[in-house]
Amino acid sequence: MKSYSFNKRSKGFGLLEVILVFAIVIGAAAVVFTVFQSAKPSADASNEGSNVSTIATNLKSTYGISNSYAGMTKANAISAKAIPSSMTDGTLITSSWGDVDVKAAGAAAGVCATAGRCFDITYNAVPTDTCAKLVQGVAGFFDDIQVGGASVLDSTTGKPSSTNIVSKCAGTSGASTVDVDFFGH
């Protein structure tokens, strides 16, 4: 009589082993996706902080010499090469989130006492979850920053306040975006 051995191991992987490997791969992919999603807003804020600082520096070197931004428009800023080439197609200026406007600031806007003596860079539709990172990253570079039309400057010190930045960037009544104005001389 023949005896059969049930201790023989078959070659290959069993169904349970394959399922276990798939579960581990899916779990690792979920962790990587979560980390990537949380890093993107920070990267966008850093990139746009660099862009808005570059625009301000270029505007100051182009128009600040005459101490007048009077008549400056988006089109003038583009033709003067004050806008990073990655942000413009020659007629429009765009950020990671939407339209950007560049113009001479009026006398009532920001800390500008005289019309045409300041510039205003407006970032439209900045996500509320990214706004504070953007504003805090460039707060010391500008004379005033307004989020949703309200200044983030502390009323007693005249300097940007982290509390004001966070509260203004939170938006109102569930809005997911805010407009941010950067004012400079």
Biotite code that builds the C-alpha atoms (Angstrom):
import biotite.structure as struc

atoms = struc.array([
    struc.Atom([0.000, 0.000, 0.000], chain_id="A", res_id=1, res_name="MET", atom_name="CA", element="C"),
    struc.Atom([1.200, 3.463, -0.913], chain_id="A", res_id=2, res_name="LYS", atom_name="CA", element="C"),
    struc.Atom([1.470, 6.102, 1.719], chain_id="A", res_id=3, res_name="SER", atom_name="CA", element="C"),
    struc.Atom([0.756, 9.703, 0.953], chain_id="A", res_id=4, res_name="TYR", atom_name="CA", element="C"),
    struc.Atom([2.537, 12.491, 2.717], chain_id="A", res_id=5, res_name="SER", atom_name="CA", element="C"),
    struc.Atom([0.530, 15.572, 3.496], chain_id="A", res_id=6, res_name="PHE", atom_name="CA", element="C"),
    struc.Atom([3.625, 17.401, 4.642], chain_id="A", res_id=7, res_name="ASN", atom_name="CA", element="C"),
    struc.Atom([4.652, 18.228, 1.104], chain_id="A", res_id=8, res_name="LYS", atom_name="CA", element="C"),
    struc.Atom([4.593, 21.940, 0.515], chain_id="A", res_id=9, res_name="ARG", atom_name="CA", element="C"),
    struc.Atom([3.393, 23.024, -2.890], chain_id="A", res_id=10, res_name="SER", atom_name="CA", element="C"),
    struc.Atom([5.410, 25.604, -4.794], chain_id="A", res_id=11, res_name="LYS", atom_name="CA", element="C"),
    struc.Atom([4.072, 29.175, -5.135], chain_id="A", res_id=12, res_name="GLY", atom_name="CA", element="C"),
    struc.Atom([2.058, 31.471, -2.927], chain_id="A", res_id=13, res_name="PHE", atom_name="CA", element="C"),
    struc.Atom([-1.210, 30.673, -1.240], chain_id="A", res_id=14, res_name="GLY", atom_name="CA", element="C"),
    struc.Atom([-4.275, 32.883, -1.479], chain_id="A", res_id=15, res_name="LEU", atom_name="CA", element="C"),
    struc.Atom([-3.874, 34.113, 2.097], chain_id="A", res_id=16, res_name="LEU", atom_name="CA", element="C"),
    struc.Atom([-0.286, 35.227, 1.434], chain_id="A", res_id=17, res_name="GLU", atom_name="CA", element="C"),
    struc.Atom([-1.294, 37.135, -1.698], chain_id="A", res_id=18, res_name="VAL", atom_name="CA", element="C"),
    struc.Atom([-4.137, 38.880, 0.154], chain_id="A", res_id=19, res_name="ILE", atom_name="CA", element="C"),
    struc.Atom([-1.770, 39.826, 2.987], chain_id="A", res_id=20, res_name="LEU", atom_name="CA", element="C"),
    struc.Atom([0.748, 41.369, 0.542], chain_id="A", res_id=21, res_name="VAL", atom_name="CA", element="C"),
    struc.Atom([-2.046, 43.359, -1.179], chain_id="A", res_id=22, res_name="PHE", atom_name="CA", element="C"),
    struc.Atom([-3.264, 44.661, 2.185], chain_id="A", res_id=23, res_name="ALA", atom_name="CA", element="C"),
    struc.Atom([0.250, 45.830, 3.122], chain_id="A", res_id=24, res_name="ILE", atom_name="CA", element="C"),
    struc.Atom([0.755, 47.553, -0.252], chain_id="A", res_id=25, res_name="VAL", atom_name="CA", element="C"),
    struc.Atom([-2.642, 49.302, -0.033], chain_id="A", res_id=26, res_name="ILE", atom_name="CA", element="C"),
    struc.Atom([-1.888, 50.443, 3.530], chain_id="A", res_id=27, res_name="GLY", atom_name="CA", element="C"),
    struc.Atom([1.499, 51.850, 2.505], chain_id="A", res_id=28, res_name="ALA", atom_name="CA", element="C"),
    struc.Atom([-0.063, 53.638, -0.486], chain_id="A", res_id=29, res_name="ALA", atom_name="CA", element="C"),
    struc.Atom([-2.688, 55.233, 1.783], chain_id="A", res_id=30, res_name="ALA", atom_name="CA", element="C"),
    struc.Atom([0.029, 56.554, 4.118], chain_id="A", res_id=31, res_name="VAL", atom_name="CA", element="C"),
    struc.Atom([2.060, 57.966, 1.211], chain_id="A", res_id=32, res_name="VAL", atom_name="CA", element="C"),
    struc.Atom([-1.042, 59.589, -0.302], chain_id="A", res_id=33, res_name="PHE", atom_name="CA", element="C"),
    struc.Atom([-1.961, 61.213, 3.029], chain_id="A", res_id=34, res_name="THR", atom_name="CA", element="C"),
    struc.Atom([1.548, 62.602, 3.507], chain_id="A", res_id=35, res_name="VAL", atom_name="CA", element="C"),
    struc.Atom([1.625, 63.921, -0.081], chain_id="A", res_id=36, res_name="PHE", atom_name="CA", element="C"),
    struc.Atom([-1.777, 65.616, 0.284], chain_id="A", res_id=37, res_name="GLN", atom_name="CA", element="C"),
    struc.Atom([-0.706, 67.434, 3.462], chain_id="A", res_id=38, res_name="SER", atom_name="CA", element="C"),
    struc.Atom([2.623, 68.530, 1.942], chain_id="A", res_id=39, res_name="ALA", atom_name="CA", element="C"),
    struc.Atom([1.089, 70.096, -1.198], chain_id="A", res_id=40, res_name="LYS", atom_name="CA", element="C"),
    struc.Atom([-0.490, 73.156, 0.486], chain_id="A", res_id=41, res_name="PRO", atom_name="CA", element="C"),
    struc.Atom([2.819, 73.916, 2.214], chain_id="A", res_id=42, res_name="SER", atom_name="CA", element="C"),
    struc.Atom([4.713, 73.616, -1.059], chain_id="A", res_id=43, res_name="ALA", atom_name="CA", element="C"),
    struc.Atom([2.175, 75.860, -2.831], chain_id="A", res_id=44, res_name="ASP", atom_name="CA", element="C"),
    struc.Atom([2.394, 78.464, -0.042], chain_id="A", res_id=45, res_name="ALA", atom_name="CA", element="C"),
    struc.Atom([6.191, 78.427, -0.176], chain_id="A", res_id=46, res_name="SER", atom_name="CA", element="C"),
    struc.Atom([6.259, 78.727, -3.967], chain_id="A", res_id=47, res_name="ASN", atom_name="CA", element="C"),
    struc.Atom([3.713, 81.560, -4.034], chain_id="A", res_id=48, res_name="GLU", atom_name="CA", element="C"),
    struc.Atom([5.483, 83.322, -1.158], chain_id="A", res_id=49, res_name="GLY", atom_name="CA", element="C"),
    struc.Atom([8.603, 83.352, -3.291], chain_id="A", res_id=50, res_name="SER", atom_name="CA", element="C"),
    struc.Atom([6.608, 84.581, -6.305], chain_id="A", res_id=51, res_name="ASN", atom_name="CA", element="C"),
    struc.Atom([4.907, 87.461, -4.470], chain_id="A", res_id=52, res_name="VAL", atom_name="CA", element="C"),
    struc.Atom([8.240, 88.532, -2.942], chain_id="A", res_id=53, res_name="SER", atom_name="CA", element="C"),
    struc.Atom([9.854, 88.474, -6.403], chain_id="A", res_id=54, res_name="THR", atom_name="CA", element="C"),
    struc.Atom([7.026, 90.574, -7.853], chain_id="A", res_id=55, res_name="ILE", atom_name="CA", element="C"),
    struc.Atom([7.384, 93.119, -5.026], chain_id="A", res_id=56, res_name="ALA", atom_name="CA", element="C"),
    struc.Atom([11.161, 93.320, -5.458], chain_id="A", res_id=57, res_name="THR", atom_name="CA", element="C"),
    struc.Atom([10.808, 93.784, -9.223], chain_id="A", res_id=58, res_name="ASN", atom_name="CA", element="C"),
    struc.Atom([8.108, 96.450, -8.808], chain_id="A", res_id=59, res_name="LEU", atom_name="CA", element="C"),
    struc.Atom([10.254, 98.347, -6.294], chain_id="A", res_id=60, res_name="LYS", atom_name="CA", element="C"),
    struc.Atom([13.270, 98.282, -8.595], chain_id="A", res_id=61, res_name="SER", atom_name="CA", element="C"),
    struc.Atom([11.222, 99.305, -11.665], chain_id="A", res_id=62, res_name="THR", atom_name="CA", element="C"),
    struc.Atom([8.798, 101.871, -10.225], chain_id="A", res_id=63, res_name="TYR", atom_name="CA", element="C"),
    struc.Atom([10.198, 102.660, -6.776], chain_id="A", res_id=64, res_name="GLY", atom_name="CA", element="C"),
    struc.Atom([13.080, 104.668, -8.207], chain_id="A", res_id=65, res_name="ILE", atom_name="CA", element="C"),
    struc.Atom([10.655, 107.436, -9.167], chain_id="A", res_id=66, res_name="SER", atom_name="CA", element="C"),
    struc.Atom([8.730, 106.893, -5.891], chain_id="A", res_id=67, res_name="ASN", atom_name="CA", element="C"),
    struc.Atom([5.531, 106.594, -7.921], chain_id="A", res_id=68, res_name="SER", atom_name="CA", element="C"),
    struc.Atom([3.424, 103.632, -8.936], chain_id="A", res_id=69, res_name="TYR", atom_name="CA", element="C"),
    struc.Atom([0.749, 105.918, -10.433], chain_id="A", res_id=70, res_name="ALA", atom_name="CA", element="C"),
    struc.Atom([-0.798, 104.402, -13.547], chain_id="A", res_id=71, res_name="GLY", atom_name="CA", element="C"),
    struc.Atom([0.795, 101.007, -12.982], chain_id="A", res_id=72, res_name="MET", atom_name="CA", element="C"),
    struc.Atom([-1.420, 98.189, -14.228], chain_id="A", res_id=73, res_name="THR", atom_name="CA", element="C"),
    struc.Atom([-1.160, 94.454, -14.646], chain_id="A", res_id=74, res_name="LYS", atom_name="CA", element="C"),
    struc.Atom([-0.238, 94.949, -18.319], chain_id="A", res_id=75, res_name="ALA", atom_name="CA", element="C"),
    struc.Atom([2.524, 97.438, -17.405], chain_id="A", res_id=76, res_name="ASN", atom_name="CA", element="C"),
    struc.Atom([3.949, 95.075, -14.790], chain_id="A", res_id=77, res_name="ALA", atom_name="CA", element="C"),
    struc.Atom([3.996, 92.202, -17.294], chain_id="A", res_id=78, res_name="ILE", atom_name="CA", element="C"),
    struc.Atom([5.687, 94.279, -20.016], chain_id="A", res_id=79, res_name="SER", atom_name="CA", element="C"),
    struc.Atom([8.243, 95.571, -17.474], chain_id="A", res_id=80, res_name="ALA", atom_name="CA", element="C"),
    struc.Atom([9.107, 91.903, -16.711], chain_id="A", res_id=81, res_name="LYS", atom_name="CA", element="C"),
    struc.Atom([8.193, 92.413, -13.048], chain_id="A", res_id=82, res_name="ALA", atom_name="CA", element="C"),
    struc.Atom([6.209, 89.142, -13.042], chain_id="A", res_id=83, res_name="ILE", atom_name="CA", element="C"),
    struc.Atom([7.986, 85.748, -12.942], chain_id="A", res_id=84, res_name="PRO", atom_name="CA", element="C"),
    struc.Atom([7.621, 84.111, -16.365], chain_id="A", res_id=85, res_name="SER", atom_name="CA", element="C"),
    struc.Atom([6.114, 81.002, -14.748], chain_id="A", res_id=86, res_name="SER", atom_name="CA", element="C"),
    struc.Atom([3.132, 83.111, -13.634], chain_id="A", res_id=87, res_name="MET", atom_name="CA", element="C"),
    struc.Atom([2.167, 84.846, -16.873], chain_id="A", res_id=88, res_name="THR", atom_name="CA", element="C"),
    struc.Atom([1.207, 84.026, -20.430], chain_id="A", res_id=89, res_name="ASP", atom_name="CA", element="C"),
    struc.Atom([1.820, 87.617, -21.513], chain_id="A", res_id=90, res_name="GLY", atom_name="CA", element="C"),
    struc.Atom([-1.655, 88.924, -20.635], chain_id="A", res_id=91, res_name="THR", atom_name="CA", element="C"),
    struc.Atom([-2.800, 87.120, -17.486], chain_id="A", res_id=92, res_name="LEU", atom_name="CA", element="C"),
    struc.Atom([-1.065, 86.545, -14.165], chain_id="A", res_id=93, res_name="ILE", atom_name="CA", element="C"),
    struc.Atom([-1.968, 83.348, -12.327], chain_id="A", res_id=94, res_name="THR", atom_name="CA", element="C"),
    struc.Atom([-0.968, 81.705, -9.064], chain_id="A", res_id=95, res_name="SER", atom_name="CA", element="C"),
    struc.Atom([-1.376, 78.111, -7.902], chain_id="A", res_id=96, res_name="SER", atom_name="CA", element="C"),
    struc.Atom([-4.969, 79.002, -7.005], chain_id="A", res_id=97, res_name="TRP", atom_name="CA", element="C"),
    struc.Atom([-6.237, 81.585, -9.472], chain_id="A", res_id=98, res_name="GLY", atom_name="CA", element="C"),
    struc.Atom([-5.961, 85.099, -10.851], chain_id="A", res_id=99, res_name="ASP", atom_name="CA", element="C"),
    struc.Atom([-3.416, 87.632, -9.563], chain_id="A", res_id=100, res_name="VAL", atom_name="CA", element="C"),
    struc.Atom([-3.849, 91.372, -10.028], chain_id="A", res_id=101, res_name="ASP", atom_name="CA", element="C"),
    struc.Atom([-1.093, 93.994, -9.803], chain_id="A", res_id=102, res_name="VAL", atom_name="CA", element="C"),
    struc.Atom([-1.885, 97.709, -9.691], chain_id="A", res_id=103, res_name="LYS", atom_name="CA", element="C"),
    struc.Atom([-1.126, 101.061, -8.115], chain_id="A", res_id=104, res_name="ALA", atom_name="CA", element="C"),
    struc.Atom([-2.852, 101.303, -4.736], chain_id="A", res_id=105, res_name="ALA", atom_name="CA", element="C"),
    struc.Atom([-5.304, 104.066, -3.936], chain_id="A", res_id=106, res_name="GLY", atom_name="CA", element="C"),
    struc.Atom([-4.777, 106.435, -1.006], chain_id="A", res_id=107, res_name="ALA", atom_name="CA", element="C"),
    struc.Atom([-7.288, 104.665, 1.219], chain_id="A", res_id=108, res_name="ALA", atom_name="CA", element="C"),
    struc.Atom([-5.806, 101.219, 0.673], chain_id="A", res_id=109, res_name="ALA", atom_name="CA", element="C"),
    struc.Atom([-3.436, 99.685, 3.214], chain_id="A", res_id=110, res_name="GLY", atom_name="CA", element="C"),
    struc.Atom([-0.827, 101.998, 4.708], chain_id="A", res_id=111, res_name="VAL", atom_name="CA", element="C"),
    struc.Atom([-0.538, 104.130, 1.590], chain_id="A", res_id=112, res_name="CYS", atom_name="CA", element="C"),
    struc.Atom([-1.211, 107.769, 2.497], chain_id="A", res_id=113, res_name="ALA", atom_name="CA", element="C"),
    struc.Atom([-0.962, 109.110, -1.065], chain_id="A", res_id=114, res_name="THR", atom_name="CA", element="C"),
    struc.Atom([-2.534, 107.580, -4.171], chain_id="A", res_id=115, res_name="ALA", atom_name="CA", element="C"),
    struc.Atom([0.054, 106.102, -6.511], chain_id="A", res_id=116, res_name="GLY", atom_name="CA", element="C"),
    struc.Atom([2.796, 105.863, -3.867], chain_id="A", res_id=117, res_name="ARG", atom_name="CA", element="C"),
    struc.Atom([2.122, 102.171, -3.176], chain_id="A", res_id=118, res_name="CYS", atom_name="CA", element="C"),
    struc.Atom([1.457, 98.990, -5.120], chain_id="A", res_id=119, res_name="PHE", atom_name="CA", element="C"),
    struc.Atom([-1.160, 96.319, -4.479], chain_id="A", res_id=120, res_name="ASP", atom_name="CA", element="C"),
    struc.Atom([-0.642, 92.662, -5.422], chain_id="A", res_id=121, res_name="ILE", atom_name="CA", element="C"),
    struc.Atom([-3.942, 90.781, -5.081], chain_id="A", res_id=122, res_name="THR", atom_name="CA", element="C"),
    struc.Atom([-4.022, 86.992, -4.923], chain_id="A", res_id=123, res_name="TYR", atom_name="CA", element="C"),
    struc.Atom([-7.603, 85.853, -5.564], chain_id="A", res_id=124, res_name="ASN", atom_name="CA", element="C"),
    struc.Atom([-9.100, 82.612, -4.265], chain_id="A", res_id=125, res_name="ALA", atom_name="CA", element="C"),
    struc.Atom([-6.334, 81.574, -1.856], chain_id="A", res_id=126, res_name="VAL", atom_name="CA", element="C"),
    struc.Atom([-7.469, 78.390, -0.051], chain_id="A", res_id=127, res_name="PRO", atom_name="CA", element="C"),
    struc.Atom([-8.175, 79.103, 3.618], chain_id="A", res_id=128, res_name="THR", atom_name="CA", element="C"),
    struc.Atom([-6.031, 76.125, 4.673], chain_id="A", res_id=129, res_name="ASP", atom_name="CA", element="C"),
    struc.Atom([-3.010, 77.636, 2.868], chain_id="A", res_id=130, res_name="THR", atom_name="CA", element="C"),
    struc.Atom([-3.582, 81.340, 3.497], chain_id="A", res_id=131, res_name="CYS", atom_name="CA", element="C"),
    struc.Atom([-1.910, 81.555, 6.927], chain_id="A", res_id=132, res_name="ALA", atom_name="CA", element="C"),
    struc.Atom([1.225, 79.770, 5.682], chain_id="A", res_id=133, res_name="LYS", atom_name="CA", element="C"),
    struc.Atom([1.484, 82.162, 2.732], chain_id="A", res_id=134, res_name="LEU", atom_name="CA", element="C"),
    struc.Atom([0.866, 85.334, 4.748], chain_id="A", res_id=135, res_name="VAL", atom_name="CA", element="C"),
    struc.Atom([3.131, 84.370, 7.657], chain_id="A", res_id=136, res_name="GLN", atom_name="CA", element="C"),
    struc.Atom([5.902, 83.484, 5.220], chain_id="A", res_id=137, res_name="GLY", atom_name="CA", element="C"),
    struc.Atom([6.026, 86.997, 3.704], chain_id="A", res_id=138, res_name="VAL", atom_name="CA", element="C"),
    struc.Atom([4.506, 89.142, 6.479], chain_id="A", res_id=139, res_name="ALA", atom_name="CA", element="C"),
    struc.Atom([7.677, 91.138, 7.180], chain_id="A", res_id=140, res_name="GLY", atom_name="CA", element="C"),
    struc.Atom([8.259, 91.925, 3.512], chain_id="A", res_id=141, res_name="PHE", atom_name="CA", element="C"),
    struc.Atom([5.203, 94.147, 2.992], chain_id="A", res_id=142, res_name="PHE", atom_name="CA", element="C"),
    struc.Atom([3.872, 97.366, 4.543], chain_id="A", res_id=143, res_name="ASP", atom_name="CA", element="C"),
    struc.Atom([0.443, 95.815, 4.989], chain_id="A", res_id=144, res_name="ASP", atom_name="CA", element="C"),
    struc.Atom([-1.357, 92.602, 4.116], chain_id="A", res_id=145, res_name="ILE", atom_name="CA", element="C"),
    struc.Atom([-5.130, 92.431, 3.974], chain_id="A", res_id=146, res_name="GLN", atom_name="CA", element="C"),
    struc.Atom([-7.088, 89.197, 3.985], chain_id="A", res_id=147, res_name="VAL", atom_name="CA", element="C"),
    struc.Atom([-10.661, 89.531, 2.831], chain_id="A", res_id=148, res_name="GLY", atom_name="CA", element="C"),
    struc.Atom([-10.302, 93.329, 3.012], chain_id="A", res_id=149, res_name="GLY", atom_name="CA", element="C"),
    struc.Atom([-9.140, 93.396, 6.659], chain_id="A", res_id=150, res_name="ALA", atom_name="CA", element="C"),
    struc.Atom([-5.563, 94.152, 7.726], chain_id="A", res_id=151, res_name="SER", atom_name="CA", element="C"),
    struc.Atom([-3.549, 91.523, 9.592], chain_id="A", res_id=152, res_name="VAL", atom_name="CA", element="C"),
    struc.Atom([-1.503, 94.248, 11.313], chain_id="A", res_id=153, res_name="LEU", atom_name="CA", element="C"),
    struc.Atom([-1.783, 94.492, 15.102], chain_id="A", res_id=154, res_name="ASP", atom_name="CA", element="C"),
    struc.Atom([-3.498, 97.787, 15.966], chain_id="A", res_id=155, res_name="SER", atom_name="CA", element="C"),
    struc.Atom([-1.012, 98.612, 18.755], chain_id="A", res_id=156, res_name="THR", atom_name="CA", element="C"),
    struc.Atom([2.317, 97.488, 17.277], chain_id="A", res_id=157, res_name="THR", atom_name="CA", element="C"),
    struc.Atom([1.599, 98.026, 13.579], chain_id="A", res_id=158, res_name="GLY", atom_name="CA", element="C"),
    struc.Atom([3.249, 94.673, 12.859], chain_id="A", res_id=159, res_name="LYS", atom_name="CA", element="C"),
    struc.Atom([1.636, 91.521, 11.461], chain_id="A", res_id=160, res_name="PRO", atom_name="CA", element="C"),
    struc.Atom([-0.062, 89.520, 14.196], chain_id="A", res_id=161, res_name="SER", atom_name="CA", element="C"),
    struc.Atom([-0.165, 85.710, 14.051], chain_id="A", res_id=162, res_name="SER", atom_name="CA", element="C"),
    struc.Atom([-3.565, 85.780, 15.754], chain_id="A", res_id=163, res_name="THR", atom_name="CA", element="C"),
    struc.Atom([-4.939, 88.213, 13.173], chain_id="A", res_id=164, res_name="ASN", atom_name="CA", element="C"),
    struc.Atom([-3.444, 86.215, 10.309], chain_id="A", res_id=165, res_name="ILE", atom_name="CA", element="C"),
    struc.Atom([-4.985, 82.943, 11.463], chain_id="A", res_id=166, res_name="VAL", atom_name="CA", element="C"),
    struc.Atom([-8.409, 84.457, 12.209], chain_id="A", res_id=167, res_name="SER", atom_name="CA", element="C"),
    struc.Atom([-8.602, 86.428, 8.932], chain_id="A", res_id=168, res_name="LYS", atom_name="CA", element="C"),
    struc.Atom([-7.397, 83.461, 6.884], chain_id="A", res_id=169, res_name="CYS", atom_name="CA", element="C"),
    struc.Atom([-10.093, 81.241, 8.383], chain_id="A", res_id=170, res_name="ALA", atom_name="CA", element="C"),
    struc.Atom([-12.565, 83.020, 6.108], chain_id="A", res_id=171, res_name="GLY", atom_name="CA", element="C"),
    struc.Atom([-16.187, 83.701, 6.855], chain_id="A", res_id=172, res_name="THR", atom_name="CA", element="C"),
    struc.Atom([-19.296, 81.540, 6.911], chain_id="A", res_id=173, res_name="SER", atom_name="CA", element="C"),
    struc.Atom([-17.658, 78.404, 5.597], chain_id="A", res_id=174, res_name="GLY", atom_name="CA", element="C"),
    struc.Atom([-15.878, 80.004, 2.623], chain_id="A", res_id=175, res_name="ALA", atom_name="CA", element="C"),
    struc.Atom([-13.073, 77.811, 1.307], chain_id="A", res_id=176, res_name="SER", atom_name="CA", element="C"),
    struc.Atom([-11.061, 80.680, -0.230], chain_id="A", res_id=177, res_name="THR", atom_name="CA", element="C"),
    struc.Atom([-10.099, 84.266, 0.603], chain_id="A", res_id=178, res_name="VAL", atom_name="CA", element="C"),
    struc.Atom([-8.550, 87.132, -1.358], chain_id="A", res_id=179, res_name="ASP", atom_name="CA", element="C"),
    struc.Atom([-5.200, 88.413, -0.082], chain_id="A", res_id=180, res_name="VAL", atom_name="CA", element="C"),
    struc.Atom([-3.794, 91.895, -0.850], chain_id="A", res_id=181, res_name="ASP", atom_name="CA", element="C"),
    struc.Atom([-0.103, 92.662, -0.375], chain_id="A", res_id=182, res_name="PHE", atom_name="CA", element="C"),
    struc.Atom([0.765, 96.384, -0.150], chain_id="A", res_id=183, res_name="PHE", atom_name="CA", element="C"),
    struc.Atom([4.229, 97.874, -0.498], chain_id="A", res_id=184, res_name="GLY", atom_name="CA", element="C"),
    struc.Atom([6.125, 101.062, -1.308], chain_id="A", res_id=185, res_name="HIS", atom_name="CA", element="C"),
])
